[in-house]
Amino acid sequence: MVSERSVLLLSGGLDSTALAALHRPAQCVVVDYGQRCATAETQAATAVAKALRLPVRTLAIDLRDIGAGLLHSDEPIAGAPSREWWPYRNQLLVTVAAAVALREHLDTVLIGSVRSDGARHVDGTTAFYESLDQLVSMQEGSIRVCAPALHDTTAELITRSGLGEDVLGWTVSCHRANFPCGTCPGCHKRTEVLAQVGILCGASQHESM
């Protein structure tokens, strides 16, 4: 069972948005770490949190000097497991969220990795999150790390959340820009998943405003 005293890393994408609706965390955190789509993610996460009546805060931590992949530029790092891979991103973001949890007397970090993530990179696998949970929880504060949707597809997760276009229309998933490029893996995934669950909103609502 997921703790009610949790911090959710809310990117404004489909997976973390569905988790926000399902688990209603005590705090949502969106991190601008220098990714090309940071403005769109921040706007989407803020809109999602407002729609779900959840608290959200934005943190800016510039990691561009160590970034790579589509979220950074069109040049992936040598040996990358996928085009979008940003080295150690999930580990870094969980560490940031754990620090927020510690300051706010919360006990768990939630992250929205799903089943398909583990096929593309190690930091989307069950073994990774089990190891990260052990590492973080052994430190001061005993914060736990939980990825409750690791065995779900994104479509299954959205279906369980009960969310409709009124909330999902705010989401963004582009890896390249603040306006959907339509060709990156994130854009393709969002379009395909929304079609699977019977929602045909293409671009997010805030992009059409």
DAPEGI-V224058 format. One record per backbone hydrogen bond with DSSP energy under -1.0 kcal/mol. NH is the residue of the N-H (numbers start at 1). CO is the residue of the C=O. E is the energy in kcal/mol with one decimal. If there is no record, write none. Layout:
# DAPEGI-V224058
NH|CO|E, NH|CO|E
This chain:
# DAPEGI-V224058
7|108|-2.9, 8|27|-2.7, 9|110|-2.3, 10|29|-2.3, 17|13|-1.7, 18|14|-2.3, 19|15|-2.1, 20|16|-2.1, 21|17|-1.8, 22|18|-2.2, 23|19|-2.9, 24|20|-1.6, 26|6|-1.0, 27|6|-1.6, 28|55|-2.0, 29|8|-2.9, 30|57|-2.3, 32|59|-3.4, 36|71|-2.8, 38|35|-1.8, 41|37|-2.5, 42|38|-2.5, 43|39|-2.4, 44|40|-2.6, 45|41|-2.9, 46|42|-2.2, 47|43|-2.2, 48|44|-2.8, 49|45|-2.6, 50|46|-2.1, 51|47|-2.4, 52|48|-2.2, 54|49|-2.8, 57|28|-1.9, 59|30|-2.4, 61|32|-2.5, 63|33|-2.5, 66|63|-1.8, 67|64|-1.1, 70|83|-1.4, 72|69|-1.8, 73|69|-3.2, 80|77|-2.0, 85|82|-1.2, 89|86|-2.1, 92|88|-2.3, 93|89|-2.8, 94|90|-2.5, 95|91|-1.8, 96|92|-2.0, 97|93|-2.5, 98|94|-2.5, 99|95|-1.8, 100|96|-1.7, 101|97|-2.6, 102|98|-2.5, 103|99|-2.0, 104|100|-2.0, 105|102|-1.0, 106|101|-2.9, 107|5|-2.8, 108|5|-1.2, 109|144|-2.7, 110|7|-3.3, 111|146|-1.8, 115|152|-3.0, 117|114|-1.4, 120|117|-1.4, 121|117|-1.7, 124|121|-1.3, 125|122|-2.1, 129|125|-1.9, 130|126|-2.4, 131|127|-2.1, 132|128|-2.7, 133|129|-2.4, 134|130|-1.9, 135|131|-2.4, 136|132|-2.8, 137|133|-2.4, 138|134|-1.1, 139|136|-1.4, 142|139|-2.4, 144|107|-2.6, 146|109|-3.0, 150|147|-1.5, 152|149|-2.0, 157|153|-2.3, 158|154|-2.5, 159|155|-2.3, 160|156|-2.3, 161|157|-1.7, 162|158|-1.3, 167|164|-1.3, 168|164|-2.7, 169|165|-2.0, 170|167|-1.9, 171|168|-1.3, 172|12|-2.1, 188|184|-2.4, 189|185|-2.5, 190|186|-2.3, 191|187|-2.2, 192|188|-2.5, 193|189|-2.9, 194|190|-2.4, 195|191|-1.8, 196|192|-2.1, 197|193|-1.8, 198|195|-1.2, 199|194|-3.5, 205|169|-2.7, 208|205|-1.2
